[in-house]
């Protein structure tokens, strides 16, 4: 009888351990910044290792200044990229006098190709508007700065 109870406890401990490892493995991942990636310097360093929170509740609650990892197509291949969230769904992004505005508040220097956009761009549902920290980042038009939630790999933890 005692052997059966001990076996039952042992299998219960193994099951709990498996569930904990499974939860951590599906909720978090480690991402390494590519060697030549400098768009987020000095915030993220090339070859740096960061933990990503992949839980859907986290992705759906992204806020301004969160750092995210997402995938984009580059010459037919998926490429991991990191960026800062500048606007969440429903916010209006516009450009005035060379400055990028979110709901009328100054957040960053505007892409050089865009002189003025007074009417604004409303960030669609399930999408975030991103920017980069480095001045060496690509000069993307506003529409290319929209990232769908489904492309987001996770939020960078601790940044």
HUBELQUI-V240580 format. One record per run of one state. SS is the DSSP state (A for helix, B for strand, O for the rest). FROM is the first residue (numbers start at 1). TO is the last residue. If there is no record, write none. Layout:
[[SS | FROM | TO] [SS | FROM | TO]]
//
This chain:
[[O | 1 | 1] [A | 2 | 27] [B | 28 | 32] [O | 33 | 48] [B | 49 | 53] [O | 54 | 55] [A | 56 | 59] [O | 60 | 66] [B | 67 | 74] [O | 75 | 76] [B | 77 | 87] [O | 88 | 91] [B | 92 | 96] [O | 97 | 98] [B | 99 | 102] [O | 103 | 104] [B | 105 | 109] [O | 110 | 116] [B | 117 | 122] [O | 123 | 126] [B | 127 | 131] [O | 132 | 141] [A | 142 | 145] [B | 146 | 148] [A | 149 | 151] [B | 152 | 156] [O | 157 | 159]]
//
